Amino acid sequence: MYVNGAYKMVDLGYVKEIKEASVVFIVDVGEIEVEVDAVTKDAIEMINQADEEALIPLDIKEKAVILEGEPA
């Protein structure tokens, strides 16, 4: 995936639970909880409502959601 013009490897996760200030994802290594801001939380809620099995790109090392970017 290209993020800010640079190629970046990402992990993909399913939304397990949306909390007040974080989202719990199911990834290949188990589960990860990522803190998110209100805008990101709203975007994830919209994606999840449209498709509960949608895969969300994540940076597991940085514990960050990547919603902007282009597939490589």
Summary of the structure (lengths in Angstrom):
residues: 72
radius of gyration: 11.5
end to end distance: 4.4
largest distance: 32.2
contacts: 182
relative contact order: 0.29
helix: 18%
strand: 43%
